[in-house]
Amino acid sequence: MSVREFVVLGTASQVPTRHRNHNGYVLRWDGEGIMFDPGEGTQRQMLRAGVAAHDLHRLCVTHFHGDHSLGLAGVIQRINLDRVPHPVTAHYPASGQRFFDRLRYATAYRETVRLGERPVAADGVLARTPSYVLEARRLSHPVESFGYRLVEPDGRRMLPERLAAHGIAGPDVGRLQREGELNGVTLDDVSEVRRGQRFAFVMDTRLCDGVHALAEGCDLLVIESTFLDEDERLAADHGHLTAGQAARVAADAGVRHLVLTHFSQRYSDPSEFERQARAAGFAGELTVARDLMRVPVPKRA
């Protein structure tokens, strides 16, 4: 049975707090695990959240500030220590290659796993698999930063009433799906397009074209809201978003489920992020992330 869920390992920006670990997130998608932005303490949070090194197939780093990447060294060594049996691929800004190299080889260890490096230099497709296409878009931050977007290919939804009208049942349904036509009846006659699901991960950035492109039509959007709206100037100066800005992006993009995360240590009341997001006009499902929570990808409409 396929599982599609987002596991939150940490939600703090810049520094951890008593209640928030540094960043760290894992998307479970049909048997694959994609880790995003492992900050310090990620290994321990994985243990607490029930995420194993064997679950990981990709490591996606948005940028090389410490709260988004210092956990890479430990995660990579854990992948090797546990002898993960499948290849793991790392994506990260190409301009930060020297930082990735330092983290990958921060200390001595035995490499037992094939870790592929696929650095990101420009907007575009990073990988194609049977169940998703992984894309990247440039963001606006003091250091080069990219957001990630995962898109499931469109499929077909069979319509029972149309199948019945054409007298198609049992094994003939599968045959029609495989061959595209049966006795003059085509797939278009008895089915409709089933839109593929969409997920996006948007971290440290000001408002920019990349933010909107990543969010467009997402079923689940995970996006930073480091600051509250009263600190919008501070957010812009440091290359971040406010809760209201993130919510307006989601509303304009038709996002179904919005997850806010990456909170400044200056704020202790998470309910204010939800209040400001609602005040900004987002009416869909809304989650203010907490460490170790799991967020399911919404079921298809």
Sine and cosine of phi, psi and omega as CSV:
sin_phi,cos_phi,sin_psi,cos_psi,sin_omega,cos_omega
0.00,0.00,0.80,-0.60,-0.04,-1.00
-0.96,0.29,0.59,-0.81,0.04,-1.00
-0.85,-0.53,0.75,-0.66,0.09,-1.00
-0.77,-0.64,0.96,-0.28,-0.02,-1.00
-0.47,-0.88,0.36,-0.93,-0.01,-1.00
-0.92,-0.39,0.84,-0.55,-0.04,-1.00
-0.96,-0.27,0.84,-0.55,-0.03,-1.00
-1.00,-0.08,0.89,-0.47,0.03,-1.00
-1.00,-0.10,-0.54,0.84,0.01,-1.00
-0.35,-0.94,0.47,-0.88,-0.14,-0.99
-0.75,-0.66,0.11,0.99,-0.08,-1.00
-1.00,0.08,0.51,-0.86,0.15,-0.99
-0.96,-0.26,0.58,-0.82,0.09,-1.00
0.90,0.44,-0.90,0.44,0.01,-1.00
-0.76,-0.65,0.54,-0.84,0.07,-1.00
-0.96,0.29,0.30,-0.95,0.06,-1.00
-0.82,-0.57,-0.07,-1.00,0.03,-1.00
-0.89,0.46,-0.45,0.89,-0.11,-0.99
-0.91,-0.42,-0.12,0.99,-0.05,-1.00
-0.77,-0.64,0.84,-0.54,0.13,-0.99
-0.98,0.20,0.27,-0.96,0.17,-0.99
-0.84,0.55,0.26,-0.97,0.00,-1.00
-0.75,0.66,0.40,-0.92,0.11,-0.99
0.25,-0.97,0.78,-0.63,-0.09,-1.00
-0.52,-0.86,0.53,-0.85,0.07,-1.00
-0.71,-0.70,0.79,-0.61,0.13,-0.99
-0.99,-0.17,0.87,-0.50,0.12,-0.99
-1.00,-0.05,0.82,-0.58,-0.09,-1.00
-0.61,-0.79,0.98,-0.17,0.08,-1.00
0.78,0.62,0.77,0.64,0.07,-1.00
1.00,0.02,-0.10,0.99,0.08,-1.00
-0.95,-0.32,0.48,-0.88,0.08,-1.00
-0.85,-0.53,0.79,-0.61,0.02,-1.00
-0.90,-0.44,0.89,-0.45,0.02,-1.00
-1.00,-0.07,0.70,-0.72,0.03,-1.00
-0.89,-0.45,0.73,-0.68,0.22,-0.97
0.74,0.67,0.91,0.42,0.02,-1.00
-0.97,0.23,0.94,-0.35,0.09,-1.00
-1.00,0.02,-0.13,-0.99,0.02,-1.00
-0.86,0.52,0.56,-0.83,0.05,-1.00
0.99,0.13,0.08,1.00,-0.08,-1.00
-0.89,0.45,-0.64,0.77,-0.01,-1.00
-0.85,0.53,-0.70,0.71,-0.02,-1.00
-0.93,0.38,-0.62,0.79,0.04,-1.00
-0.91,0.41,-0.58,0.82,0.08,-1.00
-0.86,0.52,-0.70,0.71,0.02,-1.00
-0.87,0.49,-0.70,0.71,-0.03,-1.00
-0.93,0.36,-0.51,0.86,-0.04,-1.00
-1.00,-0.02,-0.08,1.00,-0.02,-1.00
0.97,0.24,0.51,0.86,0.06,-1.00
-0.96,-0.29,0.85,-0.53,-0.02,-1.00
-0.99,-0.17,0.36,-0.93,0.08,-1.00
-0.86,0.51,-0.55,0.84,0.02,-1.00
-0.90,0.44,-0.30,0.95,0.00,-1.00
-0.98,0.20,-0.24,0.97,-0.18,-0.98
-1.00,-0.05,0.74,-0.67,0.07,-1.00
-0.87,-0.50,-0.44,0.90,0.03,-1.00
-0.66,-0.76,0.54,-0.84,0.13,-0.99
-0.87,-0.48,0.87,-0.49,-0.05,-1.00
-0.89,-0.47,0.90,-0.44,0.00,-1.00
-0.95,-0.32,0.80,-0.60,-0.01,-1.00
-0.97,0.24,-0.65,0.76,0.00,-1.00
-0.27,-0.96,0.17,-0.99,-0.13,-0.99
-0.97,-0.25,0.79,0.62,0.34,-0.94
-1.00,0.00,0.51,-0.86,-0.18,-0.98
-0.85,0.52,-0.60,0.80,-0.05,-1.00
-0.94,0.34,-0.14,0.99,0.02,-1.00
-0.92,-0.38,-0.07,1.00,-0.14,-0.99
-0.56,-0.83,-0.23,0.97,-0.09,-1.00
-0.92,0.38,-0.29,0.96,0.07,-1.00
-0.99,0.16,-0.12,0.99,-0.02,-1.00
-0.85,0.52,-0.67,0.74,-0.05,-1.00
-0.84,0.54,-0.76,0.65,-0.02,-1.00
-0.92,0.39,-0.65,0.76,-0.02,-1.00
-0.91,0.42,-0.70,0.71,0.00,-1.00
-0.89,0.45,-0.67,0.74,0.02,-1.00
-0.92,0.39,-0.56,0.83,0.03,-1.00
-0.92,0.38,-0.62,0.79,0.07,-1.00
-0.85,0.52,-0.65,0.76,0.01,-1.00
-0.97,0.25,-0.66,0.75,0.02,-1.00
-0.86,0.51,-0.66,0.75,-0.03,-1.00
-0.99,0.10,0.00,1.00,0.04,-1.00
0.77,0.63,0.82,0.57,0.04,-1.00
-0.80,0.59,0.79,-0.62,-0.18,-0.98
-0.98,0.17,-0.14,0.99,-0.03,-1.00
-0.89,-0.45,0.36,-0.93,0.06,-1.00
-0.90,0.44,0.53,-0.85,0.08,-1.00
-0.85,-0.53,0.68,-0.73,-0.04,-1.00
-0.90,-0.43,0.71,-0.70,0.02,-1.00
-0.95,-0.31,0.75,-0.66,0.09,-1.00
-0.89,-0.46,0.67,-0.74,-0.06,-1.00
-0.21,-0.98,0.34,-0.94,0.01,-1.00
-0.86,0.50,0.77,-0.63,-0.03,-1.00
-0.87,0.50,-0.50,0.87,0.00,-1.00
-0.91,0.41,-0.28,0.96,0.01,-1.00
-0.98,-0.21,0.40,0.92,-0.05,-1.00
-0.82,0.58,-0.64,0.77,-0.03,-1.00
-0.90,0.44,-0.56,0.83,0.03,-1.00
-0.95,0.32,-0.65,0.76,0.03,-1.00
-0.88,0.47,-0.69,0.72,0.00,-1.00
-0.86,0.50,-0.68,0.73,0.00,-1.00
-0.90,0.43,-0.65,0.76,-0.01,-1.00
-0.95,0.32,-0.64,0.77,-0.01,-1.00
-0.89,0.45,-0.61,0.79,-0.05,-1.00
-0.89,-0.46,0.68,0.73,-0.03,-1.00
-0.92,0.40,-0.54,0.84,0.04,-1.00
-0.61,-0.79,0.09,-1.00,0.01,-1.00
-0.98,0.22,0.70,-0.71,0.11,-0.99
-0.30,-0.95,0.20,-0.98,-0.02,-1.00
-0.99,-0.12,0.84,-0.53,0.03,-1.00
-0.99,0.15,0.86,-0.51,0.00,-1.00
-0.86,-0.51,-0.11,0.99,-0.11,-0.99
-0.84,-0.54,0.63,-0.78,0.06,-1.00
-0.98,0.20,0.97,-0.26,0.01,-1.00
-0.98,-0.20,0.94,-0.33,0.01,-1.00
-1.00,0.07,0.62,-0.79,0.03,-1.00
-0.94,-0.33,0.85,-0.52,0.03,-1.00
-0.79,-0.61,0.97,0.26,-0.04,-1.00
-0.90,0.44,0.45,-0.90,-0.07,-1.00
-0.97,-0.25,0.84,-0.54,-0.01,-1.00
-0.92,-0.40,-0.31,0.95,-0.06,-1.00
-0.36,-0.93,0.22,-0.98,0.08,-1.00
-0.86,0.51,0.59,-0.81,0.09,-1.00
0.51,-0.86,-0.12,-0.99,-0.03,-1.00
-0.99,0.14,0.74,-0.67,0.01,-1.00
-0.98,-0.18,-0.54,0.84,-0.07,-1.00
-0.33,-0.94,0.52,-0.86,0.11,-0.99
-0.80,-0.59,0.79,-0.61,0.09,-1.00
-0.78,-0.63,0.17,-0.99,0.03,-1.00
-0.86,0.51,-0.44,0.90,-0.09,-1.00
-0.95,-0.33,-0.11,0.99,0.05,-1.00
-0.25,-0.97,0.34,-0.94,0.21,-0.98
-0.91,-0.42,0.78,-0.63,0.02,-1.00
-0.98,-0.21,0.81,-0.59,-0.04,-1.00
-0.84,-0.55,0.30,-0.95,0.08,-1.00
-0.75,-0.66,0.53,-0.85,0.08,-1.00
-0.69,-0.72,0.65,-0.76,-0.01,-1.00
-0.94,0.33,0.64,-0.77,0.03,-1.00
-0.92,-0.40,-0.05,-1.00,-0.06,-1.00
-0.87,-0.50,0.97,-0.24,-0.06,-1.00
-0.54,-0.84,0.33,-0.95,-0.01,-1.00
-0.85,0.52,-0.44,0.90,0.16,-0.99
-0.90,-0.43,0.35,-0.94,-0.05,-1.00
-0.86,0.51,0.74,-0.67,-0.07,-1.00
-0.62,-0.79,0.61,-0.79,0.05,-1.00
-0.79,-0.61,0.62,-0.79,0.18,-0.98
-0.99,-0.15,0.30,-0.96,-0.07,-1.00
-0.85,-0.53,0.56,-0.83,-0.02,-1.00
-0.67,-0.74,0.74,-0.67,-0.01,-1.00
-0.89,-0.45,0.80,-0.60,-0.06,-1.00
-0.81,-0.59,0.84,-0.54,0.09,-1.00
-0.98,0.18,0.70,-0.72,0.07,-1.00
-0.86,0.51,0.56,-0.83,0.08,-1.00
-0.89,0.46,0.54,-0.84,0.05,-1.00
-0.83,-0.56,-0.33,-0.94,0.02,-1.00
-0.82,-0.58,0.62,-0.79,0.10,-1.00
-0.93,-0.37,0.90,-0.43,0.00,-1.00
-0.95,0.31,0.64,-0.77,-0.05,-1.00
-0.95,-0.32,0.95,-0.31,-0.10,-0.99
-0.82,0.57,-0.63,0.78,-0.05,-1.00
-0.92,0.39,-0.58,0.81,0.03,-1.00
-0.96,0.27,-0.61,0.80,0.08,-1.00
-0.86,0.50,-0.69,0.72,-0.01,-1.00
-0.90,0.43,-0.63,0.77,-0.02,-1.00
-0.89,0.45,-0.48,0.88,0.01,-1.00
-0.99,-0.13,0.08,1.00,0.05,-1.00
0.94,0.35,0.50,0.87,-0.02,-1.00
-0.97,-0.25,0.81,-0.58,-0.03,-1.00
-0.45,-0.89,0.20,-0.98,0.08,-1.00
0.86,0.50,-0.66,-0.75,-0.06,-1.00
-0.88,0.48,-0.38,0.93,0.00,-1.00
-0.91,0.42,-0.44,0.90,0.03,-1.00
-0.90,0.44,-0.73,0.69,0.03,-1.00
-0.90,0.43,-0.62,0.78,0.02,-1.00
-0.89,0.45,-0.67,0.75,0.03,-1.00
-0.90,0.44,-0.64,0.77,0.02,-1.00
-0.90,0.44,-0.63,0.78,-0.03,-1.00
-0.96,0.27,-0.65,0.76,-0.15,-0.99
-0.99,-0.13,-0.33,0.94,0.04,-1.00
1.00,0.08,-0.19,0.98,0.01,-1.00
-0.39,-0.92,0.57,-0.82,0.02,-1.00
-0.52,-0.86,0.91,-0.41,0.03,-1.00
0.79,0.61,0.67,0.74,0.04,-1.00
1.00,0.09,-0.09,1.00,0.04,-1.00
-1.00,-0.10,0.80,-0.60,0.00,-1.00
-0.99,-0.17,0.24,-0.97,0.06,-1.00
-0.85,0.53,-0.62,0.78,0.01,-1.00
-0.88,0.48,-0.45,0.89,-0.02,-1.00
-0.95,0.31,-0.44,0.90,-0.16,-0.99
-0.79,-0.62,0.24,0.97,-0.02,-1.00
-0.49,-0.87,0.12,-0.99,0.08,-1.00
-0.68,-0.73,0.30,-0.95,0.00,-1.00
-0.92,0.38,0.74,-0.67,0.11,-0.99
-0.97,-0.25,0.95,-0.32,-0.09,-1.00
-0.89,0.46,0.74,-0.67,0.04,-1.00
-0.93,0.37,0.49,-0.87,0.00,-1.00
-0.97,0.25,0.42,-0.91,-0.07,-1.00
-0.72,-0.69,0.67,-0.74,0.00,-1.00
-0.71,-0.70,0.60,-0.80,0.08,-1.00
-0.65,-0.76,0.53,-0.85,0.00,-1.00
-0.81,-0.58,0.92,-0.39,-0.09,-1.00
-0.84,-0.55,0.94,-0.35,0.05,-1.00
-0.95,-0.32,-0.47,-0.88,-0.32,-0.95
-0.71,0.71,0.91,-0.41,-0.04,-1.00
-0.20,-0.98,0.47,-0.88,0.28,-0.96
-0.99,0.13,0.11,-0.99,0.16,-0.99
-0.88,0.47,0.73,-0.69,0.00,-1.00
-0.30,-0.95,0.14,-0.99,-0.02,-1.00
-0.86,0.51,-0.59,0.81,-0.03,-1.00
-0.88,0.47,-0.61,0.79,0.02,-1.00
-0.86,0.50,-0.74,0.67,-0.05,-1.00
-0.93,0.38,-0.63,0.78,0.01,-1.00
-0.90,0.43,-0.64,0.77,0.00,-1.00
-0.92,0.38,-0.62,0.78,-0.10,-0.99
-0.98,0.20,-0.36,0.93,-0.17,-0.99
-0.79,0.61,0.87,-0.49,0.12,-0.99
0.92,0.39,0.36,0.93,-0.09,-1.00
-0.96,0.26,0.63,-0.78,0.18,-0.98
-0.97,0.24,-0.60,0.80,0.03,-1.00
-0.68,-0.74,0.87,-0.49,0.04,-1.00
-0.89,-0.45,0.86,-0.50,0.11,-0.99
-0.97,-0.25,0.86,-0.51,-0.15,-0.99
-0.60,-0.80,0.61,-0.80,0.02,-1.00
-0.93,0.37,0.59,-0.81,0.20,-0.98
-0.64,-0.77,0.94,0.34,-0.12,-0.99
-0.87,0.49,-0.60,0.80,-0.11,-0.99
-0.87,-0.50,0.37,-0.93,0.19,-0.98
-1.00,0.09,0.28,-0.96,-0.18,-0.98
-0.88,0.47,-0.50,0.86,-0.01,-1.00
-0.92,0.39,-0.25,0.97,0.03,-1.00
-0.94,-0.33,0.55,0.83,-0.05,-1.00
-0.88,0.48,-0.62,0.79,0.01,-1.00
-0.90,0.44,-0.67,0.74,0.03,-1.00
-0.89,0.46,-0.65,0.76,0.02,-1.00
-0.87,0.49,-0.74,0.68,-0.01,-1.00
-0.89,0.45,-0.65,0.76,-0.02,-1.00
-0.89,0.46,-0.55,0.84,-0.08,-1.00
-0.97,-0.24,0.09,1.00,0.06,-1.00
0.97,0.23,0.73,0.69,-0.03,-1.00
-0.71,-0.71,0.09,-1.00,0.04,-1.00
-0.93,-0.37,0.37,-0.93,0.17,-0.99
-0.98,-0.18,0.19,-0.98,0.02,-1.00
-0.86,0.51,-0.69,0.73,0.00,-1.00
-0.91,0.40,-0.65,0.76,0.03,-1.00
-0.89,0.46,-0.72,0.69,0.01,-1.00
-0.87,0.48,-0.65,0.76,-0.01,-1.00
-0.93,0.37,-0.62,0.78,0.02,-1.00
-0.92,0.40,-0.62,0.79,0.09,-1.00
-0.85,0.53,-0.73,0.68,-0.03,-1.00
-0.90,0.44,-0.67,0.74,0.01,-1.00
-0.90,0.44,-0.71,0.70,-0.01,-1.00
-0.91,0.42,-0.49,0.87,-0.07,-1.00
-1.00,0.02,-0.09,1.00,-0.02,-1.00
0.95,0.30,0.53,0.85,0.00,-1.00
-0.93,0.38,0.66,-0.75,0.01,-1.00
-1.00,0.08,-0.69,0.72,-0.02,-1.00
-0.74,-0.67,0.85,-0.52,-0.04,-1.00
-0.96,-0.29,0.77,-0.63,0.07,-1.00
-0.89,-0.45,0.89,-0.46,0.06,-1.00
-1.00,-0.09,0.64,-0.76,-0.01,-1.00
-0.39,-0.92,-0.08,-1.00,0.04,-1.00
0.91,0.41,0.91,0.41,-0.12,-0.99
-0.99,-0.13,0.67,-0.74,0.07,-1.00
-0.90,0.43,0.55,-0.83,0.01,-1.00
-0.92,0.39,-0.20,0.98,-0.02,-1.00
-0.95,0.30,-0.24,0.97,-0.05,-1.00
-0.94,-0.34,0.76,-0.65,-0.01,-1.00
-0.94,-0.33,-0.23,0.97,-0.06,-1.00
-0.95,-0.31,0.99,-0.17,-0.04,-1.00
-0.92,0.40,-0.35,0.94,-0.02,-1.00
-0.91,0.42,-0.39,0.92,0.00,-1.00
-0.93,0.36,-0.51,0.86,0.07,-1.00
-0.91,0.42,-0.66,0.75,0.04,-1.00
-0.91,0.41,-0.68,0.73,-0.01,-1.00
-0.87,0.49,-0.70,0.71,-0.03,-1.00
-0.94,0.33,-0.55,0.83,0.04,-1.00
-0.91,0.42,-0.66,0.75,0.04,-1.00
-0.92,0.39,-0.65,0.76,0.00,-1.00
-0.90,0.44,-0.44,0.90,0.01,-1.00
-0.98,0.18,-0.12,0.99,0.12,-0.99
0.95,-0.31,0.12,0.99,0.04,-1.00
-0.99,0.14,0.84,-0.54,-0.09,-1.00
-0.94,-0.34,-0.04,1.00,-0.02,-1.00
-0.99,0.16,-0.22,-0.98,0.03,-1.00
-0.94,0.33,0.70,-0.72,-0.13,-0.99
-0.73,-0.68,0.75,-0.67,0.06,-1.00
-0.78,-0.62,0.80,-0.60,0.19,-0.98
-1.00,-0.04,0.93,-0.37,-0.20,-0.98
-0.90,0.44,0.59,-0.80,0.15,-0.99
-0.82,-0.58,0.50,-0.86,0.03,-1.00
-0.83,0.56,0.68,-0.73,0.11,-0.99
0.96,0.27,0.19,0.98,0.06,-1.00
-1.00,0.08,0.37,-0.93,0.06,-1.00
-0.88,-0.48,0.72,-0.70,-0.02,-1.00
-0.85,-0.53,0.92,-0.40,0.02,-1.00
-0.94,0.33,0.59,-0.80,0.16,-0.99
-0.92,0.39,0.76,-0.65,-0.06,-1.00
-0.83,0.56,0.60,-0.80,0.08,-1.00
-0.91,0.42,0.44,-0.90,-0.01,-1.00
-0.87,0.50,0.63,-0.78,0.01,-1.00
-0.91,0.41,0.00,0.00,0.00,0.00
